[in-house]
């Protein structure tokens, strides 16, 4: 198992890779393993073979190319802070992927619209750049093709470095814009709590996407730029863009209402992805949300392990204890209740809920249904009766897309109507409507909070057949040791490498004893955050397994832990 970091790649490197590849020409394919270690490449960069292929049909060999700071020569102002280093790395890996597109043997994780900390490219505090990639090593008939391998490693990689990872070959304005855009987004997100906001969407933002499966900006002549209602306009000052105006979403309970197909879910989706920074030209560069924002939905069939859901579910006909609730096959209502309680337990400060993907019976019980079914016969307490307490007593704000239940007007602090993709503040009108009694009675007065749980690390074993097994299947599933974790309802995962990062983070928390059976889940996540935000950063997860991954938030890590069917916890 490889535990080296970027610093090791700059150590002693062997010379003569070109001669060694010529010598291996025609040898059995397994002899590629003899190249493991660091090699000096032309021009001053260092190549390290981390993991060789077992055979020509196995996953590509894993390589790391380190470019010293003096060779990369990017100006210090592009990498003199962690945010700028992340942004510069995001720019460079995308440029490298474009330059390498013609060579099918190179496999690079460039990411999508989000600019995340990725293992595929990192910039260190000395300005050096490390590119990690897969290379399909040539081996016809299971024999080493030394000439083709030399062309890929000895000639192709130094050329790629020269075209993509050196300031002299880059467009200074383009790279400066990329770094500035990410820095402004991160600075805007950091300002939200001081402004009493949970989200911000700048005037002129373009929120629609091409399709539900394509997160790139929509194209066409009918796009409507975002325009802020006067009552919600907030002015912020950013490091690079200067003064920017936009819609501030205040703390508390906010409803997004409107007719179908007028942009309610599009706005919520922008807030959902506003936890990440976006590339220039995305349209959502200045649409940001509090970093502890979590999307909640119903999830039929998910496992729930010892979660206190009695705030929402009580006196079940089966007699099950809902203050210590477990099931292998949750219903829509119990799954949403558990997910909400788990999110608060993990430290969520903002919850996003779209009625289209929520359990309707957990969202509302109107006056007529109350009259027909007595409360003592109904075990569910709807969110409408506890959502204000979530903020008042626990500091957790909620943003809800609501098109079918006017009872939420009674509890909303702010109501935004989407009409033709334009937002309007209709809070005053909503209060006039809510002043007319419906006869509905509140069925709860407060949200009591959550009970802390202590996961048993042995139930999160990531080994299978004696080896660490962490593998993503898109954004749908995570293979963690012998466990298959269903993540389809965890909607804030960006891509497959992001899921891999979640699995590696779980394993890191177990290895380092953060999850030790005594600490609460929140305490373990605090320690994990410290590791991932500290000097090690991306390298902390490289030490678990050198693979393509993006560094996850604590909330997606917690979501994965909570969905392990074999999970055991103490309370």
C-alpha positions, 0 to 999 in steps of 0.5 A: 500500500502506497503512503507517500505524498507529493514530497516524496515525488521530489526525492531522488530519481533514477536516470535512464528511463528511456534506456530501461524501456528499450531494454524491456522491449519484448519482456513479459508484461509483468516486468513493468512492475520493475519501473515502480519508483521515481525517474528523472524525465527530460526538462527537469520533472520527475515521473513516479510509477505508483502502481503498474498494470497486472496485464494489458486488460487491467485498469491503467497503470498509475503515474504521478508527474511532479513539476518543480515550482521553478519549472512551472514558473506560475506567478506567486499570486496564483498559488499563495493561498489554499483557495488559489492553489485549488483553483490553479490546480483545477485550471491546470488539470482541465488544460492537461486533459484538453492537451492529452485528448488525442492520446487515448492511453492517458486517463485524466480526471479533469472534473466537470463544472465544479472546482474541487480538490482533486487528486489528479492535480495539486499545487503545493505551497512552493508552487510545484505541480503534481499531475496524477494520471492513468497510463495504459501501458502497451503490451501486445500479446502480453509482451512489453512494447518498449518503443511505444512505452518510451513514446508515452512516458519519455517523450509524451509526458514531458511534452504534455508538461510543456504544453499544459503545466508551465506558465510560459505556455498558458494564456495569462488572462485565462488562468488569472480569470479562472483563479479569480473566479474561484477565489471570489466564489469562496470569499462570497460563501465565507461572507454569508454567515456574517450577512445573516444569509444562507445563500446568494445568487448574483444578478445576471446568473444563468441557472438553467442546465442543458438537461437533467443529466448534463450539468453544463449551462443551457444554450439558446436564445430564451435564457433569462438572466437572474434578476433580484427582487428589490426587497431581497437585494444584497450588495457584497464586495469580492476580492476580484470582482469588486461590488456585486449585487444579488439575491440574499436568501436569509436565515430562517424558513424560506419558501420558493413557490410558483407554477410548474416549469417556472424555475422553482427547482432550477433555483433550488438546484443552484443552491444545492450545487452552491456549496461548490465553486464553479468554472468561469462561464458556468453561469453559477459562478456567484450562486453560492450556498452555506458550506453546510447545506444539505439536500434532503429527500425521501428514499424508499428502501434505505437502511436506518440504524438507531436514529431518533426519529420520534420528532416525526414518527411516533406510536407505530402500530408495530410498537417499534421504538422510534426514539431508537429506530432501525429498519432495513427497508425504510418507507418514504416518510421514515427515510426522509425523517431519518435523513433530516435527523442524520443531517442535523447530527452531522452538522448541517446548518441549512436544509433544502427540500423539494416537495417533488422528491419529498414524502408528502405525508411527512411534509403536511397533514391538512385540516381536512385530513386532521378532521378525518384521521385523529392524531392518536391514529396518525404516527407522523408529525409533519415538518410544517410543525417543526420547521420553525423550531429547527431554526429557532432552537437549533440554528438550522435554516430550511429552504423549501420548494413548495407548490401544493401546500399553502399551510407552509405560508404560516411558518415562512419567514420569506416567500419567493415566487418564481415566474418565468424564471424571474424571482419575486418577493411575495412575502407580504401577499403570502402573509395576507393569504395566511391570515385567513384561517384554514382550521388546521391545528399544529401537531407539535411545538418544537423539534427536540434535537438529535441523539448522538450516535457512536459508529462501530468502526469494525462495521465499516471495514473497507477490506475485501479479500485482505485488500482495501476496496474502495470503488465508485460506480458513478454517483449511484453506488460505493463499494466499500470493502464487502459493503455496497452502499446505495448513494442515489439519493445523496444528490450533492455528489459531483461525480464518480471520483467524488464518490471514491473520495467519500469511501477513502475518507471513511477508511481514513477516519477508521485508520486514524482512529477518528471512528473508534466506537467511543467518539460521536459521529460529529466528533469523528467528522470534526477530526476528519475535517481537520485532516482534509483541511490541514497541510496534508490536504489531498495527500491525506487520502492519497495515503489510503489509496492513490486513485482519482478522487475528489475531496468530499465534505463531511456531510457526504461522508456521513451519508455514506456511513449511514447507508452502510447496511451492516452499520452498528452504532452505540447511543 
